[in-house]
Amino acid sequence: MKNALQNNIKLAVFLLATSLISTHAYCQKTKGFSGMLEYSVSLKDTNLNVFNKESSMIIYTNDTISRMENFTGQLGKQVTIRHMELNKSYLLIEVSDTA
């Protein structure tokens, strides 16, 4: 009886240790993310003919917020700020006075 109880305790400890080790082996470390991406963008039709000259797009991002800066000759400077957790976006457009 005592030997069977010791074997059950050993088995329970083994199963507990194995489950804890396997659970932690697949967990990802939560490190903050931040970065910058820079693209060159051009508008093309279906025949891949370029409509306008290339413009640049810069994307800054961290864990929850991304900022996209875009400049085109037709629309001017545009900045989009997006909060990913709240799923909200803000578009800022810089316009020149034509009056």
N, CA and C atoms as an extended XYZ file, in Angstrom:
297
Properties=species:S:1:pos:R:3:atomname:S:1:resname:S:1:resid:I:1 pbc="F F F"
N         0.825       -1.196        0.000 N   MET     1
C         0.000        0.000        0.000 CA  MET     1
C         0.865        1.254        0.000 C   MET     1
N         1.890        1.263        0.862 N   LYS     2
C         2.777        2.411        0.945 CA  LYS     2
C         3.554        2.579       -0.356 C   LYS     2
N         3.970        1.477       -0.960 N   ASN     3
C         4.712        1.502       -2.216 CA  ASN     3
C         3.826        2.026       -3.352 C   ASN     3
N         2.568        1.642       -3.377 N   ALA     4
C         1.644        2.110       -4.408 CA  ALA     4
C         1.386        3.610       -4.263 C   ALA     4
N         1.292        4.102       -3.035 N   LEU     5
C         1.091        5.522       -2.795 CA  LEU     5
C         2.301        6.329       -3.258 C   LEU     5
N         3.499        5.809       -2.995 N   GLN     6
C         4.721        6.499       -3.434 CA  GLN     6
C         4.781        6.535       -4.965 C   GLN     6
N         4.387        5.455       -5.616 N   ASN     7
C         4.394        5.420       -7.077 CA  ASN     7
C         3.380        6.420       -7.652 C   ASN     7
N         2.206        6.530       -7.022 N   ASN     8
C         1.209        7.499       -7.479 CA  ASN     8
C         1.694        8.931       -7.300 C   ASN     8
N         2.379        9.207       -6.172 N   ILE     9
C         2.924       10.551       -5.942 CA  ILE     9
C         4.002       10.860       -6.970 C   ILE     9
N         4.873        9.907       -7.250 N   LYS    10
C         5.933       10.104       -8.250 CA  LYS    10
C         5.324       10.362       -9.631 C   LYS    10
N         4.281        9.600       -9.956 N   LEU    11
C         3.614        9.782      -11.245 CA  LEU    11
C         2.951       11.155      -11.335 C   LEU    11
N         2.309       11.584      -10.249 N   ALA    12
C         1.661       12.897      -10.239 CA  ALA    12
C         2.685       14.018      -10.368 C   ALA    12
N         3.809       13.909       -9.673 N   VAL    13
C         4.868       14.924       -9.769 CA  VAL    13
C         5.447       14.941      -11.171 C   VAL    13
N         5.658       13.774      -11.759 N   PHE    14
C         6.190       13.691      -13.113 CA  PHE    14
C         5.241       14.343      -14.119 C   PHE    14
N         3.949       14.033      -14.027 N   LEU    15
C         2.977       14.616      -14.948 CA  LEU    15
C         2.871       16.132      -14.782 C   LEU    15
N         2.920       16.607      -13.542 N   LEU    16
C         2.871       18.044      -13.289 CA  LEU    16
C         4.099       18.742      -13.866 C   LEU    16
N         5.280       18.181      -13.642 N   ALA    17
C         6.508       18.782      -14.175 CA  ALA    17
C         6.515       18.770      -15.692 C   ALA    17
N         6.060       17.675      -16.288 N   THR    18
C         6.022       17.577      -17.744 CA  THR    18
C         5.059       18.599      -18.344 C   THR    18
N         3.897       18.763      -17.723 N   SER    19
C         2.937       19.737      -18.258 CA  SER    19
C         3.448       21.161      -18.104 C   SER    19
N         4.111       21.479      -17.001 N   LEU    20
C         4.665       22.823      -16.825 CA  LEU    20
C         5.772       23.106      -17.818 C   LEU    20
N         6.637       22.131      -18.039 N   ILE    21
C         7.739       22.318      -18.990 CA  ILE    21
C         7.198       22.474      -20.401 C   ILE    21
N         6.240       21.647      -20.796 N   SER    22
C         5.710       21.749      -22.155 CA  SER    22
C         4.923       23.048      -22.350 C   SER    22
N         4.252       23.531      -21.318 N   THR    23
C         3.520       24.791      -21.422 CA  THR    23
C         4.474       25.958      -21.613 C   THR    23
N         5.551       26.003      -20.869 N   HIS    24
C         6.503       27.106      -20.973 CA  HIS    24
C         7.377       27.002      -22.216 C   HIS    24
N         7.522       25.824      -22.767 N   ALA    25
C         8.343       25.668      -23.967 CA  ALA    25
C         7.712       26.353      -25.171 C   ALA    25
N         6.381       26.422      -25.224 N   TYR    26
C         5.698       27.007      -26.374 CA  TYR    26
C         5.248       28.449      -26.149 C   TYR    26
N         5.512       29.002      -25.001 N   CYS    27
C         5.125       30.388      -24.724 CA  CYS    27
C         6.093       31.336      -25.412 C   CYS    27
N         5.568       32.439      -25.909 N   GLN    28
C         6.408       33.462      -26.508 CA  GLN    28
C         6.693       34.536      -25.482 C   GLN    28
N         7.875       35.054      -25.540 N   LYS    29
C         8.230       36.176      -24.687 CA  LYS    29
C         7.553       37.418      -25.245 C   LYS    29
N         6.992       38.232      -24.394 N   THR    30
C         6.333       39.452      -24.850 CA  THR    30
C         7.325       40.604      -24.768 C   THR    30
N         7.942       40.883      -25.877 N   LYS    31
C         8.854       42.015      -25.983 CA  LYS    31
C         8.160       43.095      -26.802 C   LYS    31
N         8.456       44.324      -26.498 N   GLY    32
C         7.885       45.424      -27.257 CA  GLY    32
C         8.421       45.442      -28.675 C   GLY    32
N         7.596       45.899      -29.600 N   PHE    33
C         7.993       45.985      -30.998 CA  PHE    33
C         7.922       47.431      -31.447 C   PHE    33
N         8.938       47.882      -32.115 N   SER    34
C         8.896       49.188      -32.756 CA  SER    34
C         9.784       49.122      -33.984 C   SER    34
N         9.427       49.899      -34.992 N   GLY    35
C        10.219       49.865      -36.206 CA  GLY    35
C         9.762       50.896      -37.206 C   GLY    35
N        10.510       50.969      -38.314 N   MET    36
C        10.209       51.911      -39.383 CA  MET    36
C        10.366       51.194      -40.718 C   MET    36
N         9.411       51.388      -41.602 N   LEU    37
C         9.470       50.848      -42.951 CA  LEU    37
C         9.385       52.010      -43.926 C   LEU    37
N        10.169       51.944      -44.991 N   GLU    38
C        10.128       53.003      -45.999 CA  GLU    38
C         9.905       52.371      -47.364 C   GLU    38
N         8.904       52.883      -48.076 N   TYR    39
C         8.531       52.364      -49.381 CA  TYR    39
C         8.601       53.474      -50.417 C   TYR    39
N         8.824       53.082      -51.660 N   SER    40
C         8.608       54.006      -52.770 CA  SER    40
C         7.364       53.516      -53.506 C   SER    40
N         6.438       54.438      -53.768 N   VAL    41
C         5.127       54.086      -54.290 CA  VAL    41
C         4.909       54.792      -55.619 C   VAL    41
N         4.363       54.067      -56.596 N   SER    42
C         3.988       54.691      -57.863 CA  SER    42
C         2.646       54.122      -58.312 C   SER    42
N         1.844       54.950      -58.940 N   LEU    43
C         0.522       54.569      -59.415 CA  LEU    43
C         0.651       54.046      -60.836 C   LEU    43
N         0.149       52.821      -61.088 N   LYS    44
C         0.259       52.200      -62.410 CA  LYS    44
C        -1.106       51.703      -62.864 C   LYS    44
N        -1.292       51.624      -64.185 N   ASP    45
C        -2.534       51.069      -64.716 CA  ASP    45
C        -2.357       49.563      -64.942 C   ASP    45
N        -3.327       48.934      -65.605 N   THR    46
C        -3.271       47.481      -65.796 CA  THR    46
C        -2.143       47.045      -66.724 C   THR    46
N        -1.656       47.952      -67.582 N   ASN    47
C        -0.519       47.641      -68.457 CA  ASN    47
C         0.813       47.993      -67.813 C   ASN    47
N         0.774       48.325      -66.542 N   LEU    48
C         1.952       48.704      -65.749 CA  LEU    48
C         2.616       49.969      -66.257 C   LEU    48
N         1.849       50.862      -66.866 N   ASN    49
C         2.344       52.181      -67.241 CA  ASN    49
C         2.229       53.092      -66.024 C   ASN    49
N         3.274       53.832      -65.758 N   VAL    50
C         3.305       54.701      -64.577 CA  VAL    50
C         2.547       55.987      -64.882 C   VAL    50
N         1.592       56.348      -63.995 N   PHE    51
C         0.819       57.581      -64.147 CA  PHE    51
C         1.564       58.797      -63.624 C   PHE    51
N         2.227       58.654      -62.519 N   ASN    52
C         2.944       59.790      -61.929 CA  ASN    52
C         4.290       59.313      -61.402 C   ASN    52
N         5.134       60.254      -61.009 N   LYS    53
C         6.445       59.867      -60.509 CA  LYS    53
C         6.311       59.198      -59.139 C   LYS    53
N         7.345       58.478      -58.763 N   GLU    54
C         7.306       57.761      -57.494 CA  GLU    54
C         7.247       58.716      -56.317 C   GLU    54
N         6.514       58.325      -55.304 N   SER    55
C         6.467       59.076      -54.059 CA  SER    55
C         6.912       58.133      -52.942 C   SER    55
N         7.149       58.701      -51.789 N   SER    56
C         7.630       57.862      -50.687 CA  SER    56
C         6.532       57.681      -49.642 C   SER    56
N         6.594       56.562      -48.959 N   MET    57
C         5.691       56.264      -47.861 CA  MET    57
C         6.546       55.728      -46.722 C   MET    57
N         6.382       56.307      -45.545 N   ILE    58
C         7.129       55.878      -44.366 CA  ILE    58
C         6.132       55.439      -43.309 C   ILE    58
N         6.372       54.262      -42.734 N   ILE    59
C         5.499       53.724      -41.704 CA  ILE    59
C         6.318       53.547      -40.429 C   ILE    59
N         5.867       54.202      -39.367 N   TYR    60
C         6.449       54.032      -38.040 CA  TYR    60
C         5.460       53.218      -37.222 C   TYR    60
N         5.952       52.274      -36.439 N   THR    61
C         5.020       51.449      -35.670 CA  THR    61
C         5.640       51.005      -34.354 C   THR    61
N         4.774       50.778      -33.386 N   ASN    62
C         5.166       50.111      -32.149 CA  ASN    62
C         4.079       49.089      -31.832 C   ASN    62
N         3.936       48.693      -30.599 N   ASP    63
C         2.990       47.626      -30.262 CA  ASP    63
C         1.546       47.957      -30.618 C   ASP    63
N         1.111       49.178      -30.382 N   THR    64
C        -0.316       49.485      -30.533 CA  THR    64
C        -0.617       50.596      -31.528 C   THR    64
N         0.355       51.426      -31.845 N   ILE    65
C         0.085       52.586      -32.699 CA  ILE    65
C         0.976       52.534      -33.939 C   ILE    65
N         0.384       52.826      -35.091 N   SER    66
C         1.175       52.954      -36.314 CA  SER    66
C         0.922       54.328      -36.923 C   SER    66
N         1.946       54.878      -37.545 N   ARG    67
C         1.858       56.190      -38.197 CA  ARG    67
C         2.370       56.012      -39.619 C   ARG    67
N         1.531       56.370      -40.592 N   MET    68
C         1.889       56.237      -41.994 CA  MET    68
C         1.944       57.625      -42.616 C   MET    68
N         3.103       57.986      -43.151 N   GLU    69
C         3.293       59.283      -43.809 CA  GLU    69
C         3.397       59.053      -45.303 C   GLU    69
N         2.616       59.810      -46.051 N   ASN    70
C         2.563       59.656      -47.496 CA  ASN    70
C         2.571       61.040      -48.126 C   ASN    70
N         3.303       61.192      -49.224 N   PHE    71
C         3.318       62.469      -49.936 CA  PHE    71
C         3.115       62.202      -51.415 C   PHE    71
N         2.110       62.859      -51.994 N   THR    72
C         1.888       62.785      -53.436 CA  THR    72
C         1.747       64.200      -53.968 C   THR    72
N         2.037       64.363      -55.234 N   GLY    73
C         1.927       65.673      -55.857 CA  GLY    73
C         0.497       66.159      -55.940 C   GLY    73
N        -0.449       65.252      -56.119 N   GLN    74
C        -1.850       65.637      -56.270 CA  GLN    74
C        -2.503       65.966      -54.934 C   GLN    74
N        -2.249       65.160      -53.918 N   LEU    75
C        -2.944       65.322      -52.638 CA  LEU    75
C        -2.101       65.986      -51.557 C   LEU    75
N        -0.818       66.112      -51.744 N   GLY    76
C         0.042       66.720      -50.738 CA  GLY    76
C         0.441       65.714      -49.664 C   GLY    76
N         0.745       66.242      -48.492 N   LYS    77
C         1.199       65.395      -47.397 CA  LYS    77
C         0.001       64.851      -46.626 C   LYS    77
N         0.025       63.532      -46.363 N   GLN    78
C        -1.027       62.871      -45.586 CA  GLN    78
C        -0.376       62.041      -44.489 C   GLN    78
N        -0.932       62.100      -43.308 N   VAL    79
C        -0.451       61.299      -42.184 CA  VAL    79
C        -1.646       60.560      -41.599 C   VAL    79
N        -1.516       59.256      -41.485 N   THR    80
C        -2.561       58.434      -40.869 CA  THR    80
C        -2.000       57.856      -39.585 C   THR    80
N        -2.707       58.077      -38.486 N   ILE    81
C        -2.328       57.526      -37.192 CA  ILE    81
C        -3.405       56.517      -36.800 C   ILE    81
N        -2.977       55.288      -36.515 N   ARG    82
C        -3.951       54.230      -36.208 CA  ARG    82
C        -3.612       53.571      -34.887 C   ARG    82
N        -4.611       53.495      -34.013 N   HIS    83
C        -4.481       52.778      -32.749 CA  HIS    83
C        -5.087       51.398      -32.970 C   HIS    83
N        -4.260       50.356      -32.946 N   MET    84
C        -4.726       49.027      -33.329 CA  MET    84
C        -5.619       48.378      -32.278 C   MET    84
N        -5.368       48.612      -31.003 N   GLU    85
C        -6.201       48.002      -29.973 CA  GLU    85
C        -7.594       48.629      -29.921 C   GLU    85
N        -7.659       49.953      -30.087 N   LEU    86
C        -8.954       50.635      -30.066 CA  LEU    86
C        -9.641       50.628      -31.426 C   LEU    86
N        -8.898       50.233      -32.468 N   ASN    87
C        -9.406       50.192      -33.837 CA  ASN    87
C        -9.933       51.564      -34.264 C   ASN    87
N        -9.113       52.594      -34.010 N   LYS    88
C        -9.451       53.962      -34.410 CA  LYS    88
C        -8.320       54.517      -35.257 C   LYS    88
N        -8.679       55.337      -36.223 N   SER    89
C        -7.699       55.954      -37.106 CA  SER    89
C        -7.970       57.442      -37.224 C   SER    89
N        -6.907       58.182      -37.452 N   TYR    90
C        -6.990       59.631      -37.671 CA  TYR    90
C        -6.211       59.949      -38.928 C   TYR    90
N        -6.818       60.705      -39.832 N   LEU    91
C        -6.176       61.106      -41.076 CA  LEU    91
C        -5.919       62.593      -41.028 C   LEU    91
N        -4.657       62.966      -41.148 N   LEU    92
C        -4.253       64.372      -41.158 CA  LEU    92
C        -3.800       64.710      -42.582 C   LEU    92
N        -4.406       65.736      -43.163 N   ILE    93
C        -4.069       66.156      -44.522 CA  ILE    93
C        -3.590       67.589      -44.476 C   ILE    93
N        -2.428       67.828      -45.057 N   GLU    94
C        -1.880       69.178      -45.132 CA  GLU    94
C        -2.252       69.753      -46.494 C   GLU    94
N        -3.003       70.849      -46.462 N   VAL    95
C        -3.438       71.469      -47.717 CA  VAL    95
C        -2.838       72.867      -47.791 C   VAL    95
N        -2.592       73.305      -49.012 N   SER    96
C        -2.068       74.662      -49.198 CA  SER    96
C        -3.211       75.589      -49.559 C   SER    96
N        -3.065       76.850      -49.205 N   ASP    97
C        -4.078       77.849      -49.560 CA  ASP    97
C        -3.962       78.175      -51.036 C   ASP    97
N        -5.047       78.011      -51.757 N   THR    98
C        -5.041       78.313      -53.197 CA  THR    98
C        -5.771       79.621      -53.475 C   THR    98
N        -6.191       80.290      -52.442 N   ALA    99
C        -6.958       81.525      -52.631 CA  ALA    99
C        -6.054       82.694      -52.891 C   ALA    99
